[in-house]
Amino acid sequence: MTASESTSEAPKIEVTPYELIGGEATVRRLADRFYEIMDTDPGVARIRAMHGQDLAPIRQLLFEFLSGWLGGPPLYFKRPEHHCIMSAHRPYAIGDVERDEWMMCMRRAMDDCGLPAETRALLDQAFLRMANVFRSS
């Protein structure tokens, strides 16, 4: 056995966040719960007002976006009419209040879906970075 063979590292197993949280079923529950909270909590009225009456289409888009963003099937990105996530939010006045409302919905959804605390903390950081980028005011 050579020195390099004796010090070689064990193969690394990479798990995507999509797989870590439970795949398609959990991502679907997360998107559904996110919009249930948005639709029923009066404390997030500002972001609810940015959406149409029927949340089903945007709920599906969030599911598809999160699927690919978390490392699963890139459903949103395979849509012929998909938009850059930044340009899709550009028409809206998004400030700190709207960002915080969005984050509150996502944090509650992650908690309600039973994501482990460590996973929620990692995703929370990523969601917060994304939500900060969407701010326009």
C-alpha positions in Angstrom: 0.0 0.0 0.0 1.4 3.4 -0.9 1.3 6.5 1.3 -1.4 8.1 -0.9 -3.6 5.0 -0.7 -3.5 4.9 3.0 -4.5 8.6 3.4 -7.1 8.7 0.7 -10.5 10.1 1.8 -13.6 8.0 1.9 -16.1 8.8 -0.8 -18.4 11.7 0.0 -22.1 11.2 -0.3 -23.8 14.3 -1.4 -27.4 14.8 -0.5 -29.3 17.7 -2.0 -31.6 19.9 0.3 -34.5 18.5 -1.8 -33.6 15.0 -0.7 -32.7 16.1 2.8 -36.2 17.5 3.5 -38.1 14.6 2.0 -38.3 15.3 -1.8 -41.4 16.1 -3.8 -44.0 15.5 -1.1 -42.3 17.8 1.4 -41.7 20.5 -1.1 -45.3 20.4 -2.2 -46.5 20.6 1.5 -44.1 23.5 2.0 -45.5 25.5 -0.9 -49.1 24.6 0.0 -48.5 25.6 3.7 -46.7 28.8 2.7 -49.7 30.0 0.7 -52.3 28.8 3.3 -50.5 31.0 5.8 -50.4 33.9 3.4 -54.1 33.6 2.6 -55.2 33.4 6.3 -52.9 35.5 8.4 -53.9 39.2 8.5 -50.4 40.0 9.5 -49.1 39.4 6.0 -51.8 41.5 4.2 -49.2 43.5 2.2 -47.7 40.5 0.4 -51.2 38.8 0.1 -52.3 41.9 -1.8 -49.6 41.4 -4.4 -51.2 38.1 -5.4 -54.4 37.4 -7.4 -57.5 36.0 -5.8 -56.7 32.5 -6.9 -53.4 31.3 -5.3 -53.4 27.9 -7.1 -51.3 29.1 -10.0 -48.6 30.8 -7.9 -48.7 27.9 -5.4 -47.8 25.6 -8.3 -45.0 28.0 -9.5 -43.5 28.1 -6.0 -43.5 24.3 -5.7 -41.8 24.0 -9.1 -39.3 26.8 -8.3 -38.4 25.3 -4.9 -38.1 21.8 -6.5 -35.2 22.9 -8.7 -33.8 25.5 -6.3 -33.4 22.8 -3.6 -31.7 20.4 -6.0 -34.6 18.3 -7.2 -36.2 18.3 -10.6 -35.9 21.7 -12.3 -39.6 22.0 -13.1 -39.8 25.8 -13.1 -36.8 26.2 -15.3 -38.1 23.7 -17.9 -41.3 25.8 -18.4 -41.2 27.4 -21.8 -42.6 30.6 -20.3 -40.5 30.6 -17.1 -39.2 34.0 -16.0 -36.0 34.9 -14.2 -37.0 34.9 -10.6 -35.7 38.4 -10.2 -37.6 39.8 -13.1 -40.8 38.1 -11.9 -40.6 40.2 -8.7 -39.4 43.4 -10.2 -42.9 45.0 -10.8 -43.6 44.8 -7.1 -42.6 47.3 -4.4 -40.8 45.0 -2.0 -39.3 46.6 1.1 -38.3 45.4 4.5 -41.9 44.9 5.6 -42.8 42.7 2.6 -39.6 40.8 3.0 -40.3 40.2 6.6 -43.9 39.1 5.9 -42.6 36.6 3.3 -40.0 35.3 5.6 -42.6 34.9 8.4 -44.8 32.8 6.1 -41.8 30.6 5.0 -40.5 30.2 8.5 -43.9 29.1 9.8 -44.4 26.8 6.8 -41.0 25.1 7.4 -41.9 24.7 11.1 -45.4 23.4 10.3 -44.0 20.9 7.8 -41.8 19.5 10.5 -38.4 20.3 9.0 -35.6 19.6 11.5 -34.3 22.7 13.3 -30.8 22.4 11.7 -32.3 22.2 8.2 -34.7 25.1 8.9 -31.7 27.2 10.0 -29.8 26.4 6.8 -32.8 27.1 4.6 -33.7 30.2 6.5 -30.3 31.7 5.7 -30.7 31.0 2.0 -34.3 32.2 1.9 -33.3 35.4 3.7 -30.5 36.1 1.2 -33.0 35.6 -1.7 -35.7 37.7 0.0 -33.1 40.5 0.5 -32.2 40.5 -3.2 -35.9 41.0 -4.1 -36.2 44.2 -2.2 -36.8 47.2 -4.5 -37.4 49.9 -1.9 
